[in-house]
Amino acid sequence: MSDIQERYAGAVMNTFGPPQLALVRGRGAHVWDADGKEYVDLLGGIAVNALGHAHPALVEAVTTQLSTLGHVSNFFATEPQVALAERLVALLGWGEEARVFFSNSGTEANEAALKLTRRTGRTRLVAAQGSFHGRTMGALALTSKAAYREPFEPLPGDVTFVPYDDVAALEAAVDDTVAAIVLEPVQGEAGVVVPGADYLAAAQRIAHDHGALLWLDEVQTGIARTGAWFAHQLLDGVQPDVVTLAKGLGGGIPIGATVARGAAATLLQPGNHGTTFGGNPVAAAAALAVLDTIEAEGLLEAVVARGDQLAALLAEQAGVVEVTGAGLMRGAELDGPYATQAVAAGREAGFILNATGPTRLRFVPPLVITADDLDALSAALPAVLDHARSAAQHDQMRPTP
Ligand SMILES: *Cc1c(COP(=O)(O)O)cnc(C)c1O
C-alpha cells in the first residue's frame, strides 16, 4: 500500500471504502500510480474524463481563463458562461425558448431540476427502478437503490418507482398529479441498461398526455458518450422538456447543467434557486474546450468506431454472456459472480476496470481511447477473466470466520 493510501485512511472520511490505488498522473487514456505502474483507464473517472487525462486543449483553456478571471459569483455575467449556455442549447437543437442553470455536479443539476418541477404546482414524480440520480437528499429521493436511501429516510418528495423499460407500468403510474417523469436514457450505475427503442418516445407521450414534464438525466450518457451529443438524439422524435448534465461536460473540472425548454425554461424565477460557484468562468471555459475538442478531433465518429471495437472484443470473451450499451458506454454481463475479482485482476494486469454488480462490468473510458489501447485490453482480458473466475471460486471455498 502506498503512503498516500495510508494517510488517506487517517484523514479522509470513509464513505467510499479504501481506495484501490493512489494515482499520480495521467495522459490520454493512461494513468500511473505512486509506484510508477501504468494502467489503461477504462473507467475515465466514471465517465468524466471525456478528453482523457491532461489534454492540452483543456489545460490551455483552464489555465488561460484562471489567469484572466477565475470566479466572480452569479451577481455578474461572464462570456464563457453565456457562450456555454448558448452552445448547449444549440447542441440540443433547441431554440430561443430554452434556458440553462449551471451548477457543480450531477446531483446538483438534478436538484435544480427537481426544484423546477415543484414550480409546476404539482409534487408527484415518477422515476424508474434501478435509477441513479445522485446523493443529495432530493436526487436521492429519485434514486431507487434501497441501500443508498434507507439510512436517510424520510426523503423529500412523493416519488413513485416503476420498472424501467415498462411502458404499461408508466401508463399506470402517471396521472394529472404528476409533475415529471424522470429517466436515464441508458441506466449507467445499474450496469448500462438500455431500454427498448420506443420507451422514451412512449414516456414522452404519456408525460404530455397528463401535462407532465419529461426530464432526462443525461449526466452519464450526455456529451458524446454514446456516439451522439446526447443519448436521446439516437432516437427519433424524442424531445425532453428538461435535460440534466454533468460528468463528461467539464472533462474533469466540476460542472453541472440543467437545461429546460418551453414552459419549463421559465419555472425557476429570481430567488427560487442559486449557487455560488455554478457556471464559474473556469468551469465554463473547460466545458467549452471539451465541446470544441469533441468537434475538432471528430470524437463523435471516434466514439462510434471505438465503441464498436470495444463491444466486439467484449462479446468474444468466453465468460461474457451479454454486451449492452452504445458508443463508449458498455456493460458486460459475466457468466458468474466474479466482476469484483475481475477488477482486481485487471488492475494487476494494468487496466482500470469497474464492476457495477457481482456479475456486471461497466466500461466508460475516455472518448480519446485509441484502437491500440483497446487491442491491449482484448489481448489481456481472457487471462484477466480466467484469473478472476478462479479467484472467485477460491473466495467461495474459504471458510467463513
Ligand atoms: C453520476 C450520476 C449522477 C450524480 O452525479 P454526481 O456528479 O456524482 O453528483 C446523477 N445521475 C446520473 C445518471 C449519474 O450517472
The ligand as a Gaussian input file, in Angstrom:
#p B3LYP/6-31G(d) Opt

LIG

0 1
 C      -23.144000      10.135000     -11.650000
 C      -24.573000      10.393000     -11.889000
 C      -25.265000      11.353000     -11.128000
 C      -24.632000      12.088000      -9.965000
 O      -23.585000      12.904000     -10.368000
 P      -22.568000      13.478000      -9.249000
 O      -21.708000      14.422000     -10.038000
 O      -21.846000      12.300000      -8.694000
 O      -23.378000      14.170000      -8.237000
 C      -26.581000      11.617000     -11.455000
 N      -27.196000      10.973000     -12.460000
 C      -26.561000      10.039000     -13.204000
 C      -27.293000       9.372000     -14.323000
 C      -25.233000       9.710000     -12.943000
 O      -24.621000       8.765000     -13.650000

